[in-house]
Amino acid sequence: MDDHINLAEISAVGQRAECLYSEADVDLAIEKMSERISTQLFAANPVMLCVMTGALFLTARLSMKLQFPLNIDYVHATRYRNMTRGSELQWIKEPSLDLRGRAVLIVDDIFDEGITLEGVVAYCKGNGADKVFTAVMVNKVHNRKVTNFTCDFVGLKTQDRYLYGSGMDYKGYFRNAAGIYAIAESDL
């Protein structure tokens, strides 16, 4: 299946999408999340681990609000590869920093089914992280999540729809949308 989409088609998808959270809503959620993270990790000397590419925006915004020492690194683990349906977890890049004995804060764009986050958490624990925390912009509420796994810090909750914006994408587009949008069913 060719997932190539032209500018007119992607613009039409954006026109049909529904705004679930405005830029101001996202800003407020990040502020509140940073306060909770600061309270819990202030003295932990954590490694902030960005799950590329979706968490790039959240990691940048959160890191500037966290007024304590931390290291920043990234992993690139994906299930979507610019498609609307997930598949097997693919590791593109593992962390560069040594995680042994460190607290790790994994930052991702969305907690959907949790397969990617669970895989990254397992990787960190398997490589000696002392404690592992997770932070996501959005928790999608449904009953298809991996069992016995929750996120420590959540910005916003949404219903079970395909989302874009604030780092999340639709076929590689719209990550830079300031709010959070749900695409129309016809665009799945």
PAZAPA-4460 file (N, C-alpha, C; in steps of 0.05 Angstrom, whole numbers, plus 32768, in hexadecimal, padded with zeros to 4 digits):
% residues 188
    n_x    n_y    n_z   ca_x   ca_y   ca_z    c_x    c_y    c_z   seq   type   mol
   8011   7FE8   8000   8000   8000   8000   8012   8019   8000     1      M     A
   800D   802B   7FEE   801C   8044   7FED   800F   8058   7FFF     2      D     A
   801F   8061   8014   8014   8074   8027   801C   8090   8020     3      D     A
   8027   8095   8008   802E   80B0   8000   8015   80C1   7FFE     4      H     A
   8017   80D9   8009   8000   80EB   8009   800A   8106   7FFF     5      I     A
   7FFA   8113   7FEE   8002   812D   7FE4   7FF8   8144   7FF5     6      N     A
   8001   815C   7FF0   7FFB   8173   8000   7FDD   8179   8001     7      L     A
   7FCF   8176   7FEB   7FB2   817A   7FEB   7FA3   8166   7FFD     8      A     A
   7FAC   814D   7FFB   7FA0   8138   800B   7FA5   813C   8029     9      E     A
   7FBE   8143   8030   7FC4   8147   804D   7FB5   8160   8057    10      I     A
   7FB2   8175   8047   7FA3   818D   804F   7F86   8186   8054    11      S     A
   7F7B   8175   8043   7F5F   816D   8047   7F5B   815D   8061    12      A     A
   7F6F   814C   8067   7F6E   813D   8081   7F6D   8151   8098    13      V     A
   7F7D   8165   8097   7F7E   817A   80AC   7F63   8189   80AE    14      G     A
   7F56   818E   8097   7F3D   819C   8098   7F27   818B   80A5    15      Q     A
   7F28   8171   80A1   7F14   815F   80AC   7F19   8158   80C9    16      R     A
   7F30   815D   80D3   7F38   8155   80EF   7F29   8166   8104    17      A     A
   7F26   815B   811B   7F19   8168   8132   7F2E   8170   8146    18      E     A
   7F2E   8189   814F   7F40   8192   8164   7F36   8188   817F    19      C     A
   7F45   8177   818C   7F3D   816D   81A7   7F49   817E   81BD    20      L     A
   7F62   8188   81B9   7F6F   8199   81CC   7F7D   81B0   81BD    21      Y     A
   7F7A   81C8   81C7   7F87   81DF   81BB   7FA4   81E1   81C3    22      S     A
   7FB3   81F3   81B7   7FCE   81F8   81BF   7FD0   8200   81DD    23      E     A
   7FBD   8210   81E6   7FBC   8219   8202   7FB8   8201   8214    24      A     A
   7FA6   81EE   820C   7FA1   81D6   821C   7FBB   81C6   821E    25      D     A
   7FC9   81C3   8208   7FE2   81B4   8208   7FF7   81C1   821A    26      V     A
   7FF9   81DC   8218   800C   81EB   8228   8007   81E6   8246    27      D     A
   7FEE   81E8   824E   7FE6   81E4   826A   7FEC   81C8   8273    28      L     A
   7FE6   81B4   8262   7FEC   8198   826A   800A   8194   826E    29      A     A
   801A   81A0   825C   8037   819D   825F   8041   81AA   8279    30      I     A
   8036   81C1   827F   803D   81CF   8298   8037   81BE   82B0    31      E     A
   801F   81B3   82B1   8017   81A2   82C8   8028   8189   82C9    32      K     A
   802E   817D   82B2   803F   8165   82B2   805B   816C   82BC    33      M     A
   8066   8182   82B4   8081   818A   82BD   8082   818E   82DB    34      S     A
   806C   8198   82E6   806B   819C   8303   806C   8181   8312    35      E     A
   805D   816D   8308   805C   8153   8314   8077   8145   8311    36      R     A
   8083   8147   82F9   809D   813B   82F5   80B2   8148   8307    37      I     A
   80B2   8162   8309   80C5   8170   831A   80C3   8167   8337    38      S     A
   80AB   8164   8341   80A7   815B   835C   80B3   8140   8361    39      T     A
   80AF   812E   834E   80B8   8112   8351   80D5   810E   834A    40      Q     A
   80E0   811C   8336   80FB   8116   832C   8110   812B   8332    41      L     A
   8109   813F   8342   811B   8156   8346   8137   814D   834F    42      F     A
   813A   813A   8360   8154   8132   836B   815D   8117   835F    43      A     A
   8151   810E   8349   8157   80F4   833E   816E   80F3   832A    44      A     A
   8177   810A   8320   818C   810B   830B   8184   80F9   82F3    45      N     A
   816C   80FD   82E7   8162   80EB   82D3   816E   80EF   82B7    46      P     A
   816B   80DA   82A8   816F   80DB   828B   8153   80DE   827F    47      V     A
   814F   80F3   8270   8135   80F7   8262   8139   80EB   8247    48      M     A
   8129   80D7   8241   812C   80C7   8228   8115   80CC   8216    49      L     A
   811A   80DA   8200   8105   80E1   81EC   8101   80CA   81D9    50      C     A
   80E8   80C1   81D5   80E2   80AD   81C2   80DB   80BB   81A8    51      V     A
   80EE   80B9   8195   80EB   80C8   817B   80D6   80BA   816A    52      M     A
   80C9   80C8   8159   80CB   80E4   8154   80B5   80F3   8162    53      T     A
   80A1   80E5   816A   8089   80F2   8176   808E   8102   818F    54      G     A
   80A1   80F9   81A0   80A5   8107   81BA   80B8   811E   81B8    55      A     A
   80C2   8124   81A0   80D5   813A   819D   80CA   8154   81A8    56      L     A
   80B1   815B   81A1   80A5   8174   81AA   80A1   8175   81C8    57      F     A
   8096   815F   81D3   8090   815E   81F0   80AA   815E   81FF    58      L     A
   80BE   814F   81F7   80D8   814F   8205   80E4   816A   8206    59      T     A
   80E4   8178   81F0   80F0   8193   81EF   80E1   81A6   8203    60      A     A
   80C7   81A5   8201   80B8   81B8   8212   80B9   81B0   8230    61      R     A
   80B8   8197   8236   80BA   818E   8252   80D6   8194   825D    62      L     A
   80EB   818E   824E   8106   8191   8258   810C   81AE   8261    63      S     A
   8101   81C1   8252   8105   81DD   8259   80F7   81E6   8272    64      M     A
   80E3   81D7   827A   80D4   81DD   8293   80DE   81CF   82AB    65      K     A
   80EF   81BB   82A7   80FA   81AC   82BE   8114   81B9   82C7    66      L     A
   8112   81C6   82DE   8129   81D7   82E8   813B   81C7   82FB    67      Q     A
   8144   81B0   82F1   8157   81A0   8300   816A   8192   82EC    68      F     A
   8181   8189   82F6   8194   817C   82E3   8188   8162   82D8    69      P     A
   818D   815E   82BE   8185   8145   82B0   8195   8143   8297    70      L     A
   8197   812A   828D   81A3   8125   8273   818C   811F   8260    71      N     A
   8190   8125   8246   817C   811F   8232   8188   810D   821D    72      I     A
   817A   80F8   8216   8182   80E6   8201   8169   80DE   81F2    73      D     A
   816C   80CD   81DE   8154   80C5   81CF   8157   80A8   81C6    74      Y     A
   8140   809C   81C1   813E   8082   81B4   812C   8086   819C    75      V     A
   812F   8076   8188   811C   8076   8172   8112   8059   8170    76      H     A
   80FA   8056   817A   80EC   803C   8179   80D0   8042   816F    77      A     A
   80C7   8034   815B   80AE   803B   814E   809E   8022   8146    78      T     A
   8084   8026   8145   8073   8011   813B   8063   801B   8122    79      R     A
   8063   8034   811D   8051   803F   8109   805F   8046   80EE    80      Y     A
   8077   804F   80EE   8086   8055   80D5   8075   8065   80C1    81      R     A
   8069   807B   80CA   8058   808D   80B9   803F   8080   80AF    82      N     A
   8035   806B   80BC   801C   805E   80B5   8008   8063   80CC    83      M     A
   7FEF   805D   80C7   7FDA   8062   80DB   7FD6   8049   80ED    84      T     A
   7FE2   8033   80E7   7FE0   801B   80F7   7FFB   8012   8100    85      R     A
   7FFD   8009   8119   8016   8000   8125   801C   7FE3   811D    86      G     A
   8036   7FDD   811E   803F   7FC1   8119   8054   7FBB   812E    87      S     A
   8067   7FA9   8128   807B   7FA1   813A   808D   7FB9   8142    88      E     A
   8097   7FB9   815B   80A9   7FCE   8164   80C4   7FCB   8155    89      L     A
   80CC   7FE1   8149   80E5   7FE2   813B   80F8   7FF5   8149    90      Q     A
   8110   7FEC   8150   8124   7FFD   815D   8136   8009   8148    91      W     A
   8137   8023   8146   8148   8031   8133   8161   803C   8141    92      I     A
   815E   8046   815A   8174   8050   8169   8170   804B   8187    93      K     A
   8184   8040   8194   8183   803B   81B1   8190   8054   81BF    94      E     A
   818C   8057   81D9   8199   806E   81E7   81B7   806D   81E5    95      P     A
   81C3   8085   81E5   81E0   8087   81E5   81EB   8088   8202    96      S     A
   81DC   8093   8214   81E5   8096   8230   81E3   807B   823F    97      L     A
   81F4   8078   8252   81F4   8060   8264   81DD   8064   8278    98      D     A
   81CA   8052   8279   81B3   8054   828A   81B7   8046   82A5    99      L     A
   81CD   8038   82A9   81D1   8029   82C1   81D1   803B   82DA   100      R     A
   81C0   8033   82ED   81BD   8041   8306   81AF   805C   8305   101      G     A
   81A4   8063   82EE   8197   807D   82EA   8179   807B   82EB   102      R     A
   816C   8091   82F2   8150   8094   82EE   814C   809C   82D1   103      A     A
   8138   8091   82C4   8133   8097   82A8   8116   80A1   82A5   104      V     A
   8112   80B7   8298   80F8   80C1   8292   80F4   80BE   8274   105      L     A
   80E4   80AB   826C   80DE   80A6   8250   80C7   80B9   8248   106      I     A
   80CB   80C8   8233   80B7   80DB   8229   80AD   80D2   820E   107      V     A
   8093   80CE   820B   8087   80C6   81F2   806F   80D7   81EC   108      D     A
   8066   80D7   81D3   8050   80E8   81CC   8035   80DD   81D5   109      D     A
   8031   80C3   81D3   8017   80B7   81D9   8019   809C   81E6   110      I     A
   8008   8096   81F9   8004   807C   8205   7FEB   8070   81F8   111      F     A
   7FEF   8062   81E2   7FD9   8055   81D4   7FD6   8039   81DF   112      D     A
   7FE1   8026   81D2   7FE0   800A   81DC   7FF7   8005   81F1   113      E     A
   800C   8014   81EF   8022   8012   8202   8038   8000   81FA   114      G     A
   8037   7FF5   81E2   804B   7FE1   81D9   8067   7FEF   81D7   115      I     A
   8068   8006   81CB   8081   8014   81C8   808C   801C   81E3   116      T     A
   807C   8029   81F3   8085   8031   820E   808E   8019   821F   117      L     A
   807F   8004   821E   8087   7FEC   822E   80A2   7FE2   8224   118      E     A
   80A6   7FE2   820A   80C0   7FD9   81FF   80D7   7FEB   8207   119      G     A
   80D3   8005   8207   80E8   8017   820F   80EE   8015   822D   120      V     A
   80D9   8012   823D   80DC   800E   825A   80EC   7FF5   825F   121      V     A
   80E5   7FDF   8252   80F4   7FC6   8255   8111   7FC9   824D   122      A     A
   8116   7FD7   8238   8131   7FDC   822F   8141   7FEA   8245   123      Y     A
   8136   8000   8250   8143   800F   8265   8149   7FFE   827E   124      C     A
   8135   7FEF   8287   8139   7FDE   829E   814E   7FC9   8298   125      K     A
   814D   7FBE   8280   8160   7FA9   8278   817C   7FB4   8276   126      G     A
   817F   7FCE   8273   819A   7FDA   8271   81A1   7FE9   828B   127      N     A
   8195   7FE1   82A1   819E   7FE9   82BB   8192   8003   82C7   128      G     A
   817D   800E   82BB   8171   8026   82C6   8167   801F   82E2   129      A     A
   816C   8032   82F5   8163   802E   8311   8145   8030   8313   130      D     A
   813A   8046   8308   811D   804A   8307   8115   8055   82EC   131      K     A
   80FE   804D   82E2   80F5   8056   82C8   80D9   8062   82CB   132      V     A
   80D6   807A   82C1   80BD   8089   82C1   80B5   808E   82A4   133      F     A
   809B   8092   82A0   8091   8098   8285   8080   80B1   8286   134      T     A
   8083   80C2   8271   8073   80DA   826E   8069   80DB   8251   135      A     A
   804F   80DF   824E   8043   80E1   8233   8031   80F9   8231   136      V     A
   802F   8104   8219   801D   811B   8215   8000   8112   8217   137      M     A
   7FFA   80FA   820B   7FDE   80F1   8209   7FDC   80D4   8211   138      V     A
   7FC8   80CE   8222   7FC0   80B3   8228   7FA6   80AE   8219   139      N     A
   7FA6   809C   8206   7F8E   8095   81F7   7F7F   8080   8207   140      K     A
   7F66   8086   820E   7F56   8075   8220   7F47   8060   8210   141      V     A
   7F4F   8047   8214   7F42   802F   8208   7F4B   8016   8217   142      H     A
   7F41   7FFF   820E   7F48   7FE6   821D   7F5B   7FD4   820E   143      N     A
   7F6B   7FDF   81FC   7F7F   7FCF   81ED   7F9C   7FD3   81F7   144      R     A
   7F9F   7FDE   820F   7FBA   7FE3   8219   7FC7   7FC9   8222   145      K     A
   7FE2   7FCA   8222   7FF1   7FB4   822E   7FEA   7FB2   824B   146      V     A
   7FEA   7F9A   8256   7FE1   7F96   8272   7FF7   7F9E   8285   147      T     A
   7FEF   7FA7   829C   8001   7FAE   82B3   8015   7FC4   82AB   148      N     A
   800C   7FD7   829B   801E   7FED   8294   800E   8007   8293   149      F     A
   8018   801B   82A2   800C   8036   82A2   8022   804B   829F   150      T     A
   801B   8063   8299   802E   8079   8297   802E   8089   82B0   151      C     A
   8045   8093   82B8   8049   80A2   82D0   803E   80BE   82CE   152      D     A
   8043   80CB   82B7   803B   80E7   82B2   802D   80E9   8298   153      F     A
   8014   80F3   8299   8003   80F5   8281   7FF9   8112   827F   154      V     A
   7FFC   811D   8267   7FF3   8138   8263   7FD5   813A   825E   155      G     A
   7FCB   812B   824B   7FAE   812C   8243   7FA4   8110   823E   156      L     A
   7F8A   810D   823F   7F7D   80F4   8238   7F6A   80F9   8220   157      K     A
   7F68   80E5   820F   7F55   80E7   81F8   7F46   80CD   81F4   158      T     A
   7F31   80CF   81E5   7F23   80B7   81DD   7F34   80A8   81C8   159      Q     A
   7F2B   8091   81C0   7F3A   8080   81AE   7F35   8088   8191   160      D     A
   7F45   809C   8189   7F44   80A5   816D   7F61   80A9   8163   161      R     A
   7F65   80AA   8149   7F80   80AF   813F   7F86   80CC   8142   162      Y     A
   7F9C   80D3   814F   7FA3   80EE   8156   7FBC   80F8   8147   163      L     A
   7FBD   8113   8145   7FD6   811F   813B   7FD9   813A   814A   164      Y     A
   7FF1   8145   8147   7FF8   815E   8154   8008   815B   816D   165      G     A
   8016   8170   8175   8027   816F   818D   803A   8157   818D   166      S     A
   8045   8151   8175   8058   813B   8171   804D   8123   8164   167      G     A
   8033   811E   8166   8026   8107   815A   8022   810D   813C   168      M     A
   8023   80F9   812B   8021   80FE   810F   800B   80EE   8101   169      D     A
   8004   80F7   80EA   7FF3   80E8   80D7   8003   80E4   80BE   170      Y     A
   800B   80CB   80B9   801C   80C4   80A2   8034   80D6   809E   171      K     A
   8040   80DD   80B5   8058   80EE   80B5   8053   810C   80B5   172      G     A
   803A   8114   80B4   8033   8131   80B3   8026   8139   80CE   173      Y     A
   8024   8153   80D2   8015   8160   80E8   8022   815E   8103   174      F     A
   803A   8153   8106   8047   8152   8121   8049   816E   812D   175      R     A
   804C   8182   811B   8050   819E   8124   8036   81AD   812A   176      N     A
   801F   81A0   8128   8005   81AD   8130   8007   81B2   814E   177      A     A
   8000   81CA   8156   8003   81D2   8172   7FEF   81C5   8185   178      A     A
   7FD8   81BF   817C   7FC4   81B1   818C   7FC4   8193   8188   179      G     A
   7FAF   8186   8190   7FAB   816A   818B   7F91   8166   817C   180      I     A
   7F93   8157   8166   7F7C   8154   8154   7F76   8136   814F   181      Y     A
   7F5D   8130   814A   7F54   8115   8143   7F4D   8116   8126   182      A     A
   7F57   8103   8116   7F51   8102   80FA   7F35   80F6   80F6   183      I     A
   7F29   80FD   80E0   7F0E   80F2   80D9   7F11   80D4   80D4   184      A     A
   7EFD   80C5   80DA   7EFD   80A8   80D5   7F03   80A2   80B8   185      E     A
   7EFA   80B2   80A6   7EFE   80AE   8089   7F1B   80AF   8081   186      S     A
   7F2C   80BB   8092   7F48   80BE   808C   7F5A   80A8   8098   187      D     A
   7F4E   8095   80A5   7F5E   807F   80B0   7F69   806D   809A   188      L     A
***
